[in-house]
Structure formats: structure tokens, C-alpha cells
Amino acid sequence: MTQNTAISAYWKAYVEEHPEAADNYDSAWAFGDSPRLADELLGLVLEGIKTGTASNKLVYEQQGLSLPFIGGYCILLDGEGNPRAIIETTRVETVPFNEVTAEFAYTEGEDDRSLESWRYEHEAFFTREFKRYGMSFDPAMPVVCENFRVVHVKPLP
């Protein structure tokens, strides 16, 4: 089974039990920019620690992607691209990087959950991400701050 087939089959099975979700599919994606980071952050979600994620709004624009939306359902992938869980977006706000709050940083569940460590790690991540597009990090860059809840975890085979 290909990864795209596995993702489609997972969503189809979820919608069969939750038909109200059918029109609110958003996307399927993995956290971070490496398989290791994807698995690490997915683990925090599955443990109930991570309930927020931050994205680079300018990269959404570069890729021609729509922003997440409240009530949207996303399939979370592991580091190998396998579907592992479905989340529902509960809050979305775009703010400048240097205005992300300590409360939001805490919901990301990473490191010591402080705003200082959030800024350090996310500046490094966004710098790597921008480099792929020939762009530079800017502390005033727009960040999409998304909160979510887990609505389904796919059992491991």
C-alpha cells in the first residue's frame, strides 16, 4: 500500500464513523523538517503534551497552500510518512514571531515549554525553512499559531 493510499484509506475509515467531518478535511503532514523531529513531535501529541503548532505563513504562500482553519481535520504522519492520528483545529491566529505568547509556546509542548526555548528552537527551524526559498529569518515574520485536539489515534499494526 502506498503512503497516499494509506492516508486516503485512513481518512475514509474515519469519515465512515464520523460523517460530520467529511467536508472539513484540511491536509496530511508531518511535524518538523526531518523524520526524527516528525516522530519526536508526534510522540508529544500522542502523549497529550503537544496541543499547538506554529507554521511559517510565508512558506504557505510560497507553496500555494491554504492556511489551517478552525474545524479542519488533519492527518498527522510519522517520520516515514505513515498516518498515525487525526487532529481537529480548534484555534488559529497569525501573529508576528516576536509577539508569540508564552501561553502559546507552552501548548507546543517542546523543550522546557518556555517562550525563550520556543523562540530559540523556532528561529533555528524557520531559518532552515527560509533557506530553501532563498529568504531570511525576520523576527517580525508572520507565524500561524494553531491549536488542536486529537480526535483519533491509529492503532499500530
N, C-alpha and C positions, 0 to 999 in steps of 0.2 A: 504494500500500500504506500503510495507517495505521500509526502507531507501535506500537499494540498488536498488530497483525497481524505486524509485523516482529519484535517481541520474541518472540511465540509461535513464529513460523517459525524463528527463530534457536535457541530452546531445543529445539524438536522435532528440528532437524537435529543438534544436539549430542547429544541423548539417543539418536538412531539409532546414532551411533558410540560412545556411552558409556552403555549401558543401565543400568549400575550407579548412575548419577546421577539416574535418573528420579524416585525418591521423595524426593530431597533438595533440590528447588527451594525457594529461600527467597524471592527478590524481584528486581525490576529497579529500579535507581535511578541517579541521577547524584550526584556529589560536590558539596558546597557549596550555595550559595543563589543562584547566577547562572550563565548559560551560560558566561561567561568562566572562572569558577572551576571549573566542571564540566570544561571542556576542558583547563584547566591541570593539574588534579589527575589526570585520566585520562591525560594525557601522561606524568606521572611514573610511573604504574602501567605503562604500555606500555613505558617505558624501563627498567623493573625497579628503580626507585628507591623507589617508594612501595609498601610491603607491609603497611601498617597504616592504620586509620581510626578516628576517635573520634566517637561519637554521644552525643546528649543523651538519657539514659534517660527523663527526664520527658516528652520530646516523643513517644517511642514510646508511652508510657502515654496521653498526650493524644489521639493518633491511633488508639489501639486496635490498635497493631501488635505483632507478636511480635518478640522480640529475635533477633539473629542466633544461629546455633548452629554448633558445630563439625561440619564435614562438609557444611554447607549451601552451595548454589551460588547465586550472584547474578549477574545480568546487569548489567554497567556500561553506562550510557548516556552519550553525549556531550552537549554543551550544547544540542543540538537535539532530544534525546530518542531518538536512534538507537542501537540496540545495537552495542557495539564490542568487548566482551570478556566472558568468564565467569571469575569467581573462585570459589575454594573457601575457605571459612573454616577456618582452622587453629587459632585460639585466640580465646577470648572471655573477658573479665574486666570486671566492673563495679567501678570504684573512684571515690572522691571526686576531683573535679577537682584539688584541691591535693595529691593523692597519686599522680597520674600520674607515671610514672618517666621519667628521661632516656632509658632504653633504648627505651621505647615511643615517645616523641616522635621519636627518630631513625628508627624504622620508618615514620613518616608521610612522611618524605622532603621535607618542606616547608621553605622558607626556608633557614636555615643548619643545620637539623636539631637545634638545641639545645632543651633544655627551656624556656629563657627565651623563645625566639621562639615555641615551641609554645603556651606559656601566653598570651602576648600575642595571637597570632592567634586562638586558640580562645576566649579570653574575649570578644573582639570578635564572633566568629561566634555563639557561644552567646547573647550579649546580643541580637543581632539576631533570633535564632531565638525567644528567650523573649518578645521584644516582641510578636510575632504572637499570643501566647497570654495577654498581659496579665500576664506573670510577670517576675521579675527574676533576674539572674545571682547565683549564690551560689557562692563558692569550694569549698563542701562538696558541691555538686551531684553526683549520680551520673553518671559518664561510662562509656559502653560502649566499651571498648578492644578492637578486633577486628584480628586479623592474618589475612592471606590469601595465597594463591598464585594466580597466573594459570594457568588451565588451557586457555584458548582465546582467541585474538585473531581477530576477524572481519576478513577482508581488506576493504580499501576497494574500492568498485566501480570 
